[in-house]
Amino acid sequence: MTTRTVSHEDTEDFRDLLVRTLRASGAALGQLVGGIGTGAMALGLLVLLAVTAVTAPLGVGLLMAPGVLRALHALAARERERLARWGPEVVAPDPPPTRLRVALVDPTTRRELRWALRHAGLGFLLGLLGVWLPLAAFRDIVFPLVWPFSPAGTSSTSLGFGHAHSWPEALSVSLLGVGWIAIILGLTPGMARLQARPGRLLLAAGPGTDLSLRVAELTATRAAALDAHATELRRIERSLHDGTQNRIVTVTVLLGAARRMTARDPARADELLERAQSAAEQALAELRAVSRSILPPVLSDRGLAGALSGLAAECAVPCRTDVDAPERCAASVEATAYFVVAEALTNIAKHSGAQQASVTVRARGGRLLLRVEDDGRGGVDEKGGSGLTGIRRRVAAHDGTLRVTSPPGGPTTLEVDLPCGM
């Protein structure tokens, strides 16, 4: 009979899985609760639409119709913004009409109406569940503590039935609370996706507008790529001009002075030659640094996993890497991922006050998914010189997406989705 000891790696894996599950459930609950507002407004809007339809023969509804249509479009725009905070951006179609006759045959307006019907029902109910489940779990878990002080006849469970008459019965109620927690951890991510699905299907641009929107998106991406390229060229030029060029000029001057002194003062000439050699070595080191910043050779030598491990080892904040990328990406994509992680870890070390950070990379289905997390103070401002603008330009140049979540107090999460480009 063999026994298996639980290793430190197994403990770390279990802890990481638990942390990821808790974060996913917390984000799902936040998304579900956030849908209550738009769900309630959708419900109210449907009531208003019904009133408009009923009063249309009297002429009142015809006067109300433009305002109701504007409210529908505004609510749909608000839902797109909400969904973008919790996942990929929902590309809006062209502005829909507000004139009643045109709106009746407009496909965008019809899709928004179908979304309002679904979200006012299922979406609103799922949002209420997102509020009720944590409350029910807390209520049932702490019930044994308050049971001795509860009035007679009080229901012992959050479901509204059952009465506890003894300590074992009161303690058994807490098992129901554990069951609610299991439901929260296991089902709320799926509930959040179910709540968001009508919006992502019906509020996105339809097939007839995808081409023009894609052209506009590619135009913006090309501009971002050119801007990123120009910025990189300026950085290389500054590095060569301010560092390497000055070193080489120093070498030239020292060699000229040493040549003139060779006959008069050989000892002094030897000292100048030594200084020239030192300046040449420094210039060579700076040239190597510049060349590595263009396309780090560590990527071709050790691959993306080894390169990111090297960055994590050099980071001032303890950093853990988890790279699962069996599919190799294009060299430019791996270089972008490398620079994104390098910039993110630099920001974490300088500004976050974090105690630890983590880098997770997955390559699946032709996409490279990158996630950098830290437990710092949060509150990252992209306009405050955090380097996120440069990261966003690099990512946009590859037609990728960048999402940053950094509430005050932390944690900060940076997520990048890049095409592998193979």
JOPE-V780714 format. One record per pair of residues at least 12 apart in sequence whose C-alpha atoms are under 10 Angstrom apart, sorted by the first residue. I is the first residue (numbers start at 1). GAP is how many residues later the second one is. Records with the same first field share a line. If there is no record, write none. Layout:
I=GAP ; GAP
This chain:
18=167
21=164 ; 165 ; 168
22=162 ; 163 ; 164
23=162
24=161 ; 162 ; 164 ; 165
25=156 ; 158 ; 159 ; 160 ; 161 ; 162 ; 163 ; 164 ; 165 ; 167
26=158 ; 159 ; 162 ; 163
27=59 ; 161 ; 162 ; 165
28=58 ; 102 ; 156 ; 157 ; 159 ; 160 ; 161 ; 162 ; 163 ; 164 ; 165
29=97 ; 98 ; 100 ; 101 ; 102 ; 104 ; 105 ; 155 ; 156 ; 159 ; 160 ; 162 ; 163
30=56 ; 97 ; 100 ; 101 ; 158 ; 162
31=51 ; 52 ; 54 ; 55 ; 96 ; 99 ; 157 ; 158 ; 160 ; 161 ; 162 ; 164 ; 165
32=91 ; 92 ; 93 ; 94 ; 95 ; 96 ; 97 ; 98 ; 99 ; 156 ; 157 ; 159 ; 160 ; 161 ; 162 ; 163 ; 164
33=90 ; 91 ; 93 ; 94 ; 95 ; 96 ; 97 ; 98 ; 99 ; 159
34=45 ; 48 ; 49 ; 90 ; 93 ; 94 ; 96 ; 97
35=44 ; 47 ; 48 ; 84 ; 85 ; 88 ; 89 ; 90 ; 91 ; 92 ; 93 ; 95 ; 157 ; 160 ; 161
36=83 ; 84 ; 87 ; 88 ; 89 ; 90 ; 91 ; 92 ; 93 ; 94 ; 95
37=42 ; 83 ; 87 ; 90
38=37 ; 38 ; 40 ; 41 ; 44 ; 78 ; 81 ; 82 ; 85 ; 86 ; 89
39=36 ; 40 ; 77 ; 78 ; 79 ; 80 ; 81 ; 82 ; 83 ; 84 ; 85 ; 86 ; 87 ; 88 ; 89 ; 156
40=79 ; 80 ; 81 ; 83 ; 84 ; 85 ; 87
41=30 ; 31 ; 34 ; 75 ; 78 ; 79 ; 83
42=29 ; 30 ; 33 ; 34 ; 71 ; 73 ; 74 ; 75 ; 76 ; 77 ; 78 ; 79 ; 81 ; 82
43=73 ; 74 ; 75 ; 76 ; 77 ; 78 ; 81
44=72 ; 76
45=23 ; 24 ; 26 ; 27 ; 30 ; 68 ; 71 ; 72 ; 75
46=22 ; 26 ; 67 ; 70 ; 71 ; 74
48=13 ; 16 ; 17 ; 20
49=12 ; 15 ; 16 ; 19 ; 20 ; 23 ; 64
51=13
52=12 ; 13 ; 16
53=12
62=38
63=37
64=36
65=33 ; 34 ; 35 ; 38
66=31 ; 32 ; 33 ; 34 ; 37
67=31 ; 32
68=30 ; 32
69=27 ; 28 ; 29 ; 30 ; 31 ; 34 ; 40 ; 43 ; 44
70=26 ; 27 ; 28 ; 29
71=27
72=26 ; 37 ; 40 ; 41 ; 44
73=22 ; 23 ; 24 ; 25 ; 35 ; 36 ; 39 ; 40 ; 130
75=37 ; 41
76=16 ; 33 ; 35 ; 36 ; 37 ; 39 ; 40 ; 123 ; 126 ; 127 ; 128
77=13 ; 15 ; 35 ; 126
79=117 ; 120 ; 121 ; 124
80=12 ; 116 ; 119 ; 120 ; 123 ; 124
82=114 ; 117
83=113 ; 114 ; 116 ; 117
84=116 ; 319
85=318 ; 319 ; 320
86=106 ; 110 ; 317 ; 319
87=109 ; 113 ; 316
88=112 ; 313 ; 314 ; 315 ; 329
89=111 ; 115 ; 312 ; 314
90=109 ; 110 ; 111 ; 112 ; 113 ; 114 ; 115
91=109 ; 112 ; 113 ; 114 ; 115 ; 119 ; 122 ; 123
92=16 ; 111 ; 112 ; 113 ; 114 ; 117 ; 118 ; 121
93=15 ; 110 ; 111 ; 112 ; 113 ; 114 ; 115 ; 116 ; 117 ; 119 ; 120
94=14 ; 111 ; 112 ; 115 ; 118 ; 119
95=13 ; 14
96=12 ; 13 ; 16
97=12
107=99 ; 101
108=94 ; 95 ; 96 ; 97 ; 98
109=93 ; 94
110=92
111=87 ; 88 ; 90 ; 91 ; 92 ; 93 ; 94 ; 95
112=86 ; 87 ; 90 ; 91 ; 92
113=89 ; 90
114=84 ; 85 ; 88 ; 89
115=82 ; 83 ; 84 ; 85 ; 86 ; 87 ; 88
116=82 ; 83 ; 86 ; 87
117=81
118=77 ; 79 ; 80 ; 81
119=76 ; 77 ; 78 ; 79 ; 80
122=72 ; 73 ; 76
123=68 ; 69 ; 71 ; 72 ; 73 ; 74 ; 75 ; 76
124=71
125=70
126=62 ; 65 ; 66 ; 68 ; 69
127=64 ; 65 ; 68
129=55 ; 59 ; 62
130=54 ; 58 ; 61 ; 62
132=26 ; 48
133=25 ; 44 ; 47 ; 48 ; 50 ; 51 ; 55
134=43 ; 46 ; 47 ; 49 ; 50
135=23 ; 42 ; 45
136=21 ; 22 ; 23 ; 40 ; 41 ; 44 ; 45
137=20 ; 21 ; 37 ; 38 ; 39 ; 40 ; 41 ; 42 ; 43 ; 44 ; 45 ; 46 ; 47
138=20 ; 36 ; 39 ; 40 ; 42 ; 43
139=17 ; 18 ; 19 ; 34 ; 35 ; 37 ; 38
140=16 ; 17 ; 18 ; 19 ; 30 ; 31 ; 32 ; 33 ; 34 ; 35 ; 36 ; 37 ; 38 ; 39 ; 40
141=16 ; 29 ; 30 ; 31 ; 32 ; 33 ; 34 ; 35 ; 36 ; 37 ; 38 ; 39 ; 40
142=28 ; 29 ; 31 ; 32 ; 35
143=13 ; 14 ; 15 ; 21 ; 27 ; 28 ; 29 ; 30 ; 31 ; 34
144=12 ; 20 ; 22 ; 23 ; 24 ; 25 ; 26 ; 27 ; 28 ; 29 ; 30
145=25 ; 26 ; 29
146=24
147=17 ; 18 ; 19 ; 20 ; 23 ; 24
148=16 ; 17 ; 18 ; 19 ; 22
152=12 ; 13
153=12
156=13 ; 14 ; 16 ; 17 ; 18
157=13 ; 15 ; 16 ; 17 ; 19 ; 20
158=15 ; 18 ; 19
159=17
217=179 ; 182
218=178 ; 179 ; 181
220=176 ; 177 ; 179
221=172 ; 173 ; 174 ; 175 ; 176 ; 177 ; 178 ; 179
222=174 ; 175 ; 176 ; 177
223=170 ; 173 ; 174
224=166 ; 168 ; 169 ; 170 ; 171 ; 172 ; 173 ; 174 ; 175
225=168 ; 169 ; 170 ; 171 ; 172 ; 173 ; 174
226=167 ; 168 ; 171
227=163 ; 166 ; 167 ; 170
228=162 ; 163 ; 164 ; 165 ; 166 ; 167 ; 168 ; 169
229=164 ; 165 ; 168
231=159 ; 162
232=61 ; 62 ; 158 ; 162
233=61
235=55 ; 58
236=54 ; 55 ; 57 ; 58
237=53
239=47 ; 48 ; 50 ; 51
240=43 ; 46 ; 47 ; 50
243=39 ; 40 ; 43 ; 44
244=35 ; 36 ; 38 ; 39 ; 40 ; 41 ; 42 ; 43 ; 46
245=38 ; 41 ; 42
246=33 ; 37
247=29 ; 31 ; 32 ; 33 ; 34 ; 35 ; 36 ; 37 ; 39
248=28 ; 31 ; 32 ; 33 ; 34 ; 35 ; 36
249=27 ; 30 ; 31 ; 34
250=25 ; 26 ; 29 ; 30 ; 33
251=21 ; 22 ; 24 ; 25 ; 26 ; 27 ; 28 ; 29 ; 30 ; 32
252=24 ; 27 ; 28
253=19 ; 23
254=15 ; 17 ; 18 ; 19 ; 20 ; 21 ; 22 ; 23 ; 25
255=14 ; 17 ; 18 ; 19 ; 20 ; 21 ; 22
256=13 ; 16 ; 17 ; 20
257=12 ; 15 ; 16
258=12 ; 13 ; 14 ; 15 ; 16 ; 17 ; 18
259=13 ; 14
293=42 ; 46
294=41 ; 45
295=36 ; 37 ; 39 ; 40 ; 41 ; 43 ; 44
296=35 ; 38 ; 39 ; 42 ; 43
297=38
298=12
299=32 ; 35 ; 36 ; 39
300=31 ; 34
303=22 ; 25 ; 28 ; 31
304=19 ; 20 ; 21 ; 24 ; 25 ; 27 ; 30 ; 31 ; 33 ; 34 ; 57
305=16 ; 17 ; 18 ; 19 ; 20 ; 33 ; 56
306=15 ; 17
307=27 ; 28 ; 31
308=12 ; 13 ; 14 ; 15 ; 29 ; 30 ; 31 ; 33 ; 34 ; 51 ; 52 ; 53
309=12 ; 13 ; 14 ; 50
311=27 ; 28 ; 30 ; 31 ; 34 ; 35
312=29 ; 30 ; 33 ; 45 ; 46 ; 47
314=28 ; 31
315=27 ; 30 ; 31 ; 33 ; 34 ; 42
316=29 ; 30 ; 32 ; 33 ; 34 ; 39 ; 40
317=28 ; 29 ; 31 ; 32 ; 33 ; 35 ; 36 ; 37 ; 38 ; 39 ; 40 ; 41 ; 57
318=31 ; 36 ; 37 ; 38 ; 39 ; 40 ; 56
319=26 ; 36 ; 37 ; 38 ; 39 ; 40 ; 53 ; 54 ; 55
320=36 ; 37 ; 38 ; 39 ; 40 ; 52 ; 53
321=36 ; 37 ; 38 ; 39 ; 40 ; 51
322=36 ; 37 ; 38 ; 39 ; 40 ; 49
323=36 ; 37 ; 38 ; 39 ; 40 ; 47
324=36 ; 37 ; 38 ; 39 ; 40 ; 44 ; 45
325=36 ; 37 ; 38 ; 39 ; 42 ; 43 ; 44
326=36 ; 37 ; 38
327=35 ; 36 ; 37 ; 38 ; 39 ; 40 ; 41 ; 93 ; 95
328=35 ; 38 ; 40 ; 92 ; 93 ; 94
329=34 ; 37 ; 38 ; 39 ; 89 ; 90 ; 91 ; 92 ; 93
330=89 ; 90 ; 91 ; 92
331=89 ; 90 ; 91
332=66 ; 88 ; 89
333=35 ; 61 ; 62 ; 64 ; 65 ; 67 ; 85 ; 86 ; 87 ; 88 ; 89
334=34 ; 84 ; 86 ; 87
335=59
336=55 ; 58 ; 59 ; 61 ; 62 ; 82
337=24 ; 31 ; 32 ; 33 ; 54 ; 57 ; 58 ; 79 ; 80 ; 81
339=52 ; 55
340=30 ; 32 ; 47 ; 48 ; 50 ; 51 ; 52 ; 54 ; 55 ; 74 ; 76
341=18 ; 29 ; 30 ; 31 ; 50 ; 73
343=43 ; 44 ; 45 ; 47 ; 48
344=15 ; 28 ; 29 ; 30 ; 42 ; 43 ; 44 ; 47 ; 69 ; 70
345=12 ; 13 ; 14 ; 27 ; 28 ; 29
346=40 ; 41
347=33 ; 38 ; 39 ; 40 ; 41
348=24 ; 25 ; 26 ; 27 ; 28 ; 29 ; 30 ; 38 ; 64
349=25 ; 27
350=36
351=25 ; 26 ; 27 ; 29 ; 35
352=22 ; 23 ; 24 ; 25 ; 26 ; 27 ; 28 ; 58 ; 59 ; 60
353=21 ; 22 ; 23 ; 24 ; 25
354=19 ; 20 ; 21 ; 22 ; 23 ; 24 ; 56 ; 57 ; 58
355=19 ; 20 ; 21
356=17 ; 18 ; 19 ; 20
357=15 ; 16 ; 17 ; 18 ; 19 ; 54 ; 55 ; 56
358=13 ; 14 ; 15 ; 16 ; 17 ; 55
359=12 ; 13 ; 14 ; 15 ; 54 ; 55
360=12 ; 13 ; 55
361=54 ; 55 ; 56
362=55
363=54 ; 55 ; 56 ; 57
364=55 ; 56
365=54 ; 55
366=52 ; 53 ; 54 ; 55 ; 56
367=33 ; 50 ; 51 ; 52 ; 53 ; 54 ; 55
368=32 ; 48 ; 49 ; 50 ; 51 ; 52 ; 53
369=31 ; 32 ; 46 ; 47 ; 48 ; 49 ; 50 ; 51
370=32 ; 44 ; 45 ; 46 ; 47 ; 48
371=31 ; 32 ; 33 ; 42 ; 43 ; 44 ; 45 ; 46
372=32 ; 40 ; 41 ; 42 ; 43 ; 44
373=31 ; 32 ; 33 ; 37 ; 38 ; 39 ; 40 ; 41 ; 42
374=32 ; 36 ; 37 ; 38 ; 39 ; 40
375=34 ; 35 ; 36 ; 37 ; 38
376=30 ; 32 ; 33 ; 34 ; 35 ; 36
377=29 ; 30 ; 31 ; 32 ; 33 ; 34 ; 35
378=27 ; 28 ; 29 ; 30 ; 31 ; 32 ; 33 ; 34 ; 35
379=26 ; 27 ; 28 ; 29 ; 30 ; 31 ; 32 ; 33
380=24 ; 25 ; 26 ; 27 ; 28 ; 30 ; 32 ; 33
381=23 ; 25
382=22
388=14 ; 16 ; 26
391=25
392=24
395=21 ; 22 ; 23 ; 24
396=22
397=21
398=19 ; 20 ; 21 ; 22 ; 23
399=18 ; 19 ; 20
400=16 ; 17 ; 18 ; 19 ; 20
401=14 ; 15 ; 16 ; 17 ; 18
402=12 ; 13 ; 14 ; 15 ; 16
403=12 ; 13 ; 14
404=12
